[in-house]
Amino acid sequence: MKTKSLIVLFIIFLFMGFNVGNLKIIHNGNKLKSFDKMVDMLKHYDVVFVGEQHTDPKAHFVELELLKKLYAKKKGKIILSLEMFERDVQGILNQYLEGKISEEEFLKNSRPWKNYPTDYKPMIEFAKEKGIKVIASNVPRRYAAMVARNGLAILNTLRPEERRLIAKTIYFDYPQYRKLFYKTMESMGGPMGKHGASKFKEKFYKAQCVKDSTMAESIFREMKKNPGFLILHINGSFHSDYKLGTAAVLKTLFSEVKIANIKVLPSDKVNVENKIADFIVY
């Protein structure tokens, strides 16, 4: 109990420095008047992607506020989708949200990220309180790692029950996305750097596409089951910048889907292209 209290106090302290009134928002090159104005615009979309840097407290504050405000605006017709949980733990996540198991059992069996207590727990607890469905959307990381080592063909060796945890079709023919991915890998140096073998880069790119395709398919499935609901999907910004990655695959799966993407910057320095996202928050 003492540990839980300390975590709650830490979260409160962490978010104390943030206020929606202090956030700056750019939409199509123009500054919006308020956070609530952005929410009013977002409520008309089918899927809203929030691109974060995973260790950025500002992003996690923005995500929680979006969840709360969109829940109110949509009168509860909202679903939360997270990159941070993988398909094979959906049952455990459901049991926790429904109050059937303890938090201790949930955390023991769901492989939460290390920063879950401070950064993602507030969203999960709000979803639990309000009865919001949460999608464990991502591919189990072991399968993405297999593709990074061996290529896409390795997926054909999996048992049917394993293959169902991965998107039925892996979409990867997105030249702009591949170019950006290669560029990012090259900037990191090492064996995957500028002079690294292209076949290794391509395997890593395909592994990234396995994640994108699986998250997009997870979102698409819930859209079909829940017409009229807005899905708020949280992921690392590379998965949704320029509406590429997961966003592009979702558009491939359902061309009429109305997508908005948000990029949260960790600093007040806006040094990104306006077209990287519909809304840039800093």
N, C-alpha and C positions, 0 to 999 in steps of 0.2 A: 504493500500500500504506500509506503514511504517513497519507493522508487517511482511509482505512478504519479504521485503528487509532485515530485521534483520535475518529472517530464512535463507535466501540465504547466508548472510555473515557468519552465524554460521556454515552452512554446509561447506563452503569454509575453515573456520578456523579449523573445525573438521578434515577435510581430508588433511590439509596442512602437517601434520606429516607423511603421508603415501606416499610411492612411490613404484611402482611395482618393481623397481630395487633393493629395500631394502628387499623385501619379500623373504623368503626362502621356497623352495618347495621340498617335498620328494615324490618320485614316486617309489613304490615297493622297498623301503628301500634305494634308491639312490637319491642324490640331483640333481635336474634339474638345468640347466644353467640359465634359465630365465623364466619369466612369459609368454613371447610370445611362448616359447617352449611348455609350458603346453597348451596354446590356440591352437597351431598347432595340438597337439594330440587330444584335445577335439572336434575339428570340425568334426571328423569322427564318433562321437557317435550320437545316436538318442535322448537320454535324459541325461542331466548332472544335478545331484543333488548337491546343495551347502548346507552343514550343518553348521549352525551358532549358536552362542549364541546370543540371540535376542538383547542384549544391547551392543554388541561388535562393536565399530566403525570400527575396522579393517575389520571385516567380510563384513560390508556394503560397504566399499571402494572396496574390492575384488569383490563383486557381481556386482557393477556398472561397474568396469573395464572389467569384464568378458562379461557383456552384450554388452558393446561398441565394444570390440574386436571380439567377436563371431559374432556380427551383420556384421562387416566388412568382416570377413573371410567367412561367409556363404552368403555374398552378399544379406543380408536382409532376408534370409530364416531362421528366428528364431522366437520362441514364448516364452514369459516370463510367468511362472506359479508361483503363490505365495500362500503359506500357509496363509498369512496375510489377505486375502480377502475370503469371503465365497460365496458359489454358488448363494444364493438368491440376491446378489448385483451385479451379472454379468451384468445385463442390465444397471445399473447406471454407472458401471465402463466403459462399452462400450460407453455410451453417453458422458462421460467426455473425453475419448480418441479421440472420433470423433469430439470434439469441440461443442457439442450440448447443453451442460450445463456448468455452471460456476464451478470453483473449490469449491466455498462455498457450492453450492448445492450438489456436489459430496461428499464432506466430511460430510455433514449433514446427508446423506442417505446411506453411505457405511460402517459405523461402523469401521473406521480406528483405528489401534492400536495407543496408546498414543505417541509412538516414530515415527509415520509415517512422520511428517514434516522433521525430520533430517535424518531418516534411510531408508525409502522406497520411499519417494517422488522423489528423484533424478532418480530412475529407472523408475517410472511411467512417469515422465516428458520426459525422453529420449525416452520411448516407444511412447508417444504421438507425439513427434517431428518427429520420424522416421516411424510412422505408424505400430508399432509392436503390434501384438495381445497380450493381457494379460489375463491369465486365473485366475478367482477367484475360486480357486480349492477346498477349504476346505468345510467341512460340517458346516452348521450354528451351532454355539457353543451350542445353546439351546438343540439340539438333542443329542449331545455328553453328555451333562450334564444329560439329561433324562436317557440315558443308564447307566451312572455312578451311578445313584440313584436306578434304577429299573431293570437293565439288558437288554439284547438285545430284549427280547420279547415285550418290550414297543413299538418297531418300528412297530409292527403289528397293533397297535391301531391308527396309523396316517392316515390322509386323503391322497388320492392318490397324490394331489398336494404337500403335505408335503413330502411324501415318495420319490418323484422324486428328492428332494434336497440331498438325501443320496444315497450312492452307492447301486446298486441293490443287490449285494452280499457282505456280510461282511466277510472278510477272517481273521481268527485269529489263525489257527493251525500252529504256528511257535514256536516250543519249545524254541529255543535259544532266541528269542525275548521276549517271556513271562518271561523267567528266568532273562533276563537283566532288564525288566520292574519291576518285583517284587523286584529285588536287589536294584534298584534305589529308589523305594518306601520305602523299609526298611531303607535305609540310611537317609531318611528324618525324621524318628521318628514319634511320635504322634500316633494316632489311626491306621494309615496305616503302622506303623513301623514294626519292626521285629516280634513282638508278636500280630500284628493286625490280625483280622479274614480273612482267605484266601478268603471267598466269597466276601468280600468288595474289596479286591485287584483284584479279577477276574473281577468284574464289572468295575473297573477303567481301567483294561487292555482292556476289550472289548470296552470301550469308546474310548480308544486310537486307537484301530483297526478300529473303525468307521471312525475316521479322516484319518487314513492311506488308507483305502479302498476307501474312497470318493476322496481323492487327486489323488490316482493312477488311478481310473476310469476317473476322469476329464482329466488327462494327456493322457490316452489311447484314449479317444474320439477324442482329438485334433490330435493325431498321425494319426488316420484313416482318418481324414478330410484333413490333410496337409502332404501328403507323401513328404519326402525329407527335411522337416524342422527339425531343432534341437530345442528341448524344454529345456529351462534352468529353473529348478525348485528350488525355494528358500524355505528352511524349517529349523526348529530347528534341530540340528544335530542328535538327537535321532531318528528322522523319517527316517534317511538314513545311519547312522553308520552301518558298516559291511554289507551294502546293505540289511539291514532288513527293517522293517516298510513299508513305502510307496514304497520303491524300490523293496522289496520282493513281494508285492502285484502286482506291475506293471509287474514284471517278471512272476508271476502266470497268469496274464491276457494275456500276450504276451511273450512267451518263447524266441523268437528270438530278442527281443529288446536289443540294445546295450546301456548299462548303464555305466556311469562313476560317481563316487561320490567323492566329495571334502569335507574335514573337515578343517575349519578355526579355528585355536587356538588363543585365545585372548592374549597369552603371548609368549615369545621366548623359553619357556621351553617345549621341546617335551617329553612328558611323556605318550604317547599313543602308542598302538600297530600299526605297519605299516599296518596290514591287516584291520584296522578300516575304511580305505578309500583308493581309488586309488591314490589320491593326498592329502597330508597334507600341508597346508599353514600356516606359522607362521612368 
